[in-house]
Amino acid sequence: MEKLKLYSWNVNGIRASIKKGIVEWINKEQPDIFCTQETKAQFHQLPESIINVSGYTSYWNSAEKPGYSGVSIHTRSKPENHENGMGAEEFDHEGRTLMMKFQNFTLYNVYFPNGQSKEERLKYKLEFYDEFLKIILKKKEDGEKIVICGDFNTAHHEIDLARPKENINNSGFLPIEREWLDQLVDSGFIDCYREFNQESGNYTFWDTKTRARDRNIGWRIDYFFIDEQLKSNLISAEIMNGVFGSDHCPIAIELYFD
C-alpha cells in the first residue's frame, strides 16, 4: 500500500516565503507532492534552495508578466508527463496551471483568476473556469482520475466565509462563481475537506490589511477536489491554519493506493 501526502499553498510570493523559512518547512513536513500558487517569480529569479529541495524534483510555470501569478510543484516521484498551461494562449500567458500525470491519478495545480478588480477580470475568471472544466471533463471521459488543488478564488457556500451576507455582491462569492463550483461537484468531483469537516470557521485566506486573521474573519477559497472515483482512496483532508508566512495557509490531503 502506498500513502501519498499532497499539500497545496498560495504562498503570495515564493521569494518572500524562502526568507520566511518555506524550505525548512518542506523538509520538516516531507509532503510527497507540494503545490504552490502565486509564486510571483520567473524561473531565472529563483534561488537553488527552492529549485532543488533535497529529495524533490521541481516544476515551474511562470507568468509572462514579472512578479505576477505563477505555480509550481515539488514532487518526490517523477510524473509520467507534465504540461504547463491549458493550451489556450489567452489563459496560458498568466502561468496559472500545471498538470502532472502519475500512475494512479492526474494532478492539476491551478491558481484561478481573481475577479475583484474590474468587470473584464470577472469575465476572464468565468471564461477560465469554463475552459478548465471542459479540459478536465475530457480527461475524465478518457478514463483519467483527476485531482485538482489550488486557489479557486471563490468561497462555495455560506459556511465557507465569515461574512456571507456582506459579500453576496462581491467577486469571490457571487452566485455565478459559486454556480461553477456546483457544476464541478455535479460533474463528479468531491470537495475533500467537506468529506471530513462540516463546521464553519475553517478558512484558508485572511485579508492582511485588516488583520483579519487575528479575528478569523476569513474565506475558504483554497481546495482539493478529487474525482469521485478516488473517494475510497481519500484518507484525510486538513486546513493547516496554524502555519503562517502568507495571507493563505496550506491545505493537505492524504491518499492511499494498493
C-alpha positions as CSV (number, residue, x, y, z in Angstrom):
1,M,0.0,0.0,0.0
2,E,1.3,3.5,-0.9
3,K,0.2,6.5,1.1
4,L,0.7,9.9,-0.5
5,K,0.6,13.3,1.2
6,L,-0.4,16.1,-1.1
7,Y,0.0,19.8,0.1
8,S,-1.2,23.0,-1.6
9,W,-0.4,26.6,-0.6
10,N,-0.9,30.0,-2.1
11,V,2.4,31.4,-0.9
12,N,1.9,35.0,-2.1
13,G,5.5,35.3,-3.4
14,I,7.9,32.3,-3.3
15,R,10.9,34.5,-2.7
16,A,9.3,36.1,0.3
17,S,8.4,32.6,1.5
18,I,12.0,31.4,1.3
19,K,13.0,34.2,3.7
20,K,10.2,33.1,6.0
21,G,11.5,29.5,6.1
22,I,9.5,27.6,3.5
23,V,12.4,25.3,2.5
24,E,12.9,24.3,6.1
25,W,9.1,23.8,6.5
26,I,9.0,21.4,3.4
27,N,12.0,19.5,4.9
28,K,10.1,19.1,8.2
29,E,6.7,18.2,6.7
30,Q,8.0,16.0,3.9
31,P,4.9,16.0,1.6
32,D,5.1,13.6,-1.3
33,I,3.7,16.4,-3.6
34,F,3.8,20.1,-2.8
35,C,1.9,22.5,-5.0
36,T,2.2,26.3,-4.7
37,Q,0.3,29.2,-6.3
38,E,1.1,32.9,-6.7
39,T,4.8,32.3,-6.9
40,K,5.4,35.7,-8.5
41,A,8.8,34.8,-9.9
42,Q,10.4,33.9,-13.2
43,F,12.5,30.8,-13.1
44,H,15.8,32.7,-13.5
45,Q,14.9,34.7,-10.3
46,L,14.6,31.5,-8.2
47,P,17.4,30.5,-5.8
48,E,18.8,27.0,-5.9
49,S,17.4,26.4,-2.4
50,I,13.9,26.2,-3.7
51,I,14.5,24.7,-7.1
52,N,16.5,21.8,-5.7
53,V,14.9,20.9,-2.3
54,S,16.5,17.7,-1.2
55,G,14.6,14.7,-2.4
56,Y,12.3,16.6,-4.8
57,T,12.1,17.5,-8.4
58,S,10.5,20.9,-9.0
59,Y,8.4,22.1,-11.9
60,W,7.5,25.8,-12.5
61,N,5.1,27.7,-14.7
62,S,5.6,31.5,-14.5
63,A,3.5,34.3,-15.9
64,E,5.0,36.4,-18.7
65,K,4.4,39.5,-16.6
66,P,7.1,39.8,-13.9
67,G,6.1,39.5,-10.3
68,Y,2.7,38.1,-11.1
69,S,0.8,34.8,-10.7
70,G,2.7,31.5,-11.3
71,V,2.5,28.0,-10.0
72,S,5.0,25.2,-9.0
73,I,5.0,21.6,-8.0
74,H,7.7,19.8,-6.0
75,T,7.3,16.0,-6.2
76,R,9.2,13.0,-4.8
77,S,8.3,10.7,-7.7
78,K,8.7,11.7,-11.3
79,P,5.5,12.1,-13.2
80,E,4.8,10.2,-16.4
81,N,4.4,13.6,-18.1
82,H,3.6,17.2,-17.2
83,E,2.2,20.2,-19.0
84,N,2.3,23.9,-18.4
85,G,-1.0,25.7,-19.2
86,M,-4.3,24.6,-20.8
87,G,-3.3,25.0,-24.4
88,A,-5.2,28.3,-24.7
89,E,-3.0,31.4,-25.2
90,E,-5.4,33.9,-23.7
91,F,-5.1,32.0,-20.4
92,D,-1.6,30.4,-20.5
93,H,0.4,33.7,-20.6
94,E,-0.5,34.2,-16.9
95,G,1.2,30.9,-15.8
96,R,-1.8,29.6,-13.8
97,T,-1.8,25.8,-14.4
98,L,0.5,22.9,-14.1
99,M,-0.7,19.3,-14.9
100,M,1.1,16.1,-13.9
101,K,0.2,12.6,-14.8
102,F,1.1,10.0,-12.2
103,Q,0.4,6.3,-12.3
104,N,-2.8,6.5,-10.2
105,F,-4.2,10.0,-11.0
106,T,-3.7,13.2,-13.0
107,L,-3.0,16.2,-10.8
108,Y,-3.9,19.8,-11.7
109,N,-2.4,22.6,-9.7
110,V,-4.3,25.8,-10.5
111,Y,-4.2,29.5,-9.5
112,F,-7.6,30.6,-10.7
113,P,-8.0,34.3,-11.6
114,N,-9.3,36.8,-9.2
115,G,-12.4,38.7,-10.5
116,Q,-12.4,41.6,-8.0
117,S,-10.5,44.4,-9.8
118,K,-12.9,45.1,-12.7
119,E,-15.7,43.7,-14.8
120,E,-13.3,42.4,-17.5
121,R,-11.4,40.3,-14.9
122,L,-14.6,38.7,-13.7
123,K,-15.4,37.8,-17.3
124,Y,-11.9,36.4,-17.7
125,K,-12.2,34.4,-14.5
126,L,-15.5,32.8,-15.6
127,E,-14.1,32.0,-19.1
128,F,-11.1,30.4,-17.4
129,Y,-13.4,28.4,-15.2
130,D,-15.3,27.1,-18.2
131,E,-12.2,26.3,-20.2
132,F,-10.7,24.4,-17.3
133,L,-13.9,22.4,-16.7
134,K,-14.0,21.4,-20.4
135,I,-10.4,20.1,-20.2
136,I,-10.9,18.0,-17.0
137,L,-14.2,16.5,-18.2
138,K,-12.5,15.4,-21.4
139,K,-9.7,13.8,-19.3
140,K,-12.3,12.1,-17.2
141,E,-14.0,10.8,-20.3
142,D,-10.7,9.4,-21.4
143,G,-10.5,7.4,-18.1
144,E,-8.1,9.6,-16.1
145,K,-8.8,10.1,-12.4
146,I,-8.4,13.8,-11.6
147,V,-7.1,15.6,-8.5
148,I,-7.4,19.4,-8.5
149,C,-5.8,21.7,-6.0
150,G,-5.1,25.4,-5.7
151,D,-6.6,28.8,-5.0
152,F,-10.0,28.9,-6.6
153,N,-10.7,32.5,-5.6
154,T,-14.3,31.6,-4.7
155,A,-16.0,30.5,-1.5
156,H,-18.5,27.9,-2.4
157,H,-21.1,28.1,0.4
158,E,-22.1,30.5,3.2
159,I,-20.2,28.2,5.6
160,D,-17.0,28.9,3.7
161,L,-16.6,32.6,4.6
162,A,-17.1,34.6,7.8
163,R,-19.3,37.3,6.3
164,P,-21.5,35.8,3.5
165,K,-24.3,38.4,3.6
166,E,-21.8,41.3,3.3
167,N,-20.1,39.7,0.3
168,I,-23.0,38.4,-1.8
169,N,-22.3,41.1,-4.4
170,N,-18.5,40.8,-4.3
171,S,-16.4,38.7,-6.6
172,G,-15.3,35.6,-4.7
173,F,-18.9,34.9,-3.5
174,L,-21.0,35.9,-6.5
175,P,-23.8,33.4,-7.3
176,I,-22.4,33.0,-10.8
177,E,-19.0,32.0,-9.4
178,R,-20.5,29.6,-6.9
179,E,-22.6,28.0,-9.6
180,W,-19.5,27.0,-11.3
181,L,-18.3,25.1,-8.2
182,D,-21.8,23.5,-8.1
183,Q,-21.1,22.4,-11.7
184,L,-17.8,21.0,-10.7
185,V,-19.4,18.9,-7.9
186,D,-22.3,17.9,-10.2
187,S,-19.6,16.7,-12.7
188,G,-18.4,14.1,-10.2
189,F,-15.8,16.0,-8.1
190,I,-15.6,15.9,-4.3
191,D,-14.6,18.7,-2.0
192,C,-12.1,16.8,0.1
193,Y,-12.2,18.9,3.2
194,R,-16.0,18.7,3.5
195,E,-15.8,14.9,3.5
196,F,-14.4,15.2,7.0
197,N,-15.5,18.6,8.4
198,Q,-18.9,20.3,8.1
199,E,-18.2,23.1,10.6
200,S,-18.0,26.8,10.0
201,G,-15.0,28.9,11.0
202,N,-12.5,27.0,8.9
203,Y,-10.8,29.3,6.4
204,T,-7.7,29.4,4.2
205,F,-7.4,33.1,3.4
206,W,-7.5,36.3,5.5
207,D,-7.1,39.9,4.4
208,T,-3.8,41.2,5.8
209,K,-4.7,44.9,5.7
210,T,-7.4,44.5,8.2
211,R,-5.6,41.9,10.3
212,A,-8.5,39.6,9.7
213,R,-6.5,36.5,10.7
214,D,-6.3,37.7,14.3
215,R,-10.1,37.7,14.4
216,N,-10.6,34.7,12.0
217,I,-12.6,36.8,9.5
218,G,-11.7,34.6,6.6
219,W,-12.6,32.8,3.4
220,R,-12.2,29.2,2.4
221,I,-11.1,29.6,-1.2
222,D,-8.3,27.0,-1.4
223,Y,-9.4,23.5,-2.2
224,F,-8.5,19.9,-3.0
225,F,-11.2,18.4,-5.3
226,I,-10.9,14.7,-6.3
227,D,-12.6,12.6,-8.9
228,E,-15.4,10.6,-7.2
229,Q,-13.6,7.5,-8.4
230,L,-10.9,8.3,-5.9
231,K,-13.3,8.7,-3.0
232,S,-12.3,5.4,-1.4
233,N,-8.6,6.4,-1.7
234,L,-9.1,9.5,0.4
235,I,-7.8,9.1,4.0
236,S,-7.8,12.6,5.3
237,A,-8.1,16.3,4.5
238,E,-6.8,19.2,6.5
239,I,-6.6,23.0,6.7
240,M,-3.2,23.9,8.2
241,N,-4.3,27.2,9.7
242,G,-1.5,27.2,12.3
243,V,1.0,27.7,9.5
244,F,2.0,31.3,8.8
245,G,4.0,33.0,6.1
246,S,1.3,34.1,3.6
247,D,-2.2,35.6,3.6
248,H,-3.3,32.0,2.9
249,C,-2.5,28.9,4.8
250,P,-1.6,25.4,3.4
251,I,-4.1,22.7,2.9
252,A,-3.4,18.9,2.7
253,I,-4.9,15.6,1.8
254,E,-3.7,12.0,2.1
255,L,-4.5,9.4,-0.5
256,Y,-3.6,5.7,-0.4
257,F,-3.3,3.2,-3.3
258,D,-2.9,-0.6,-3.2
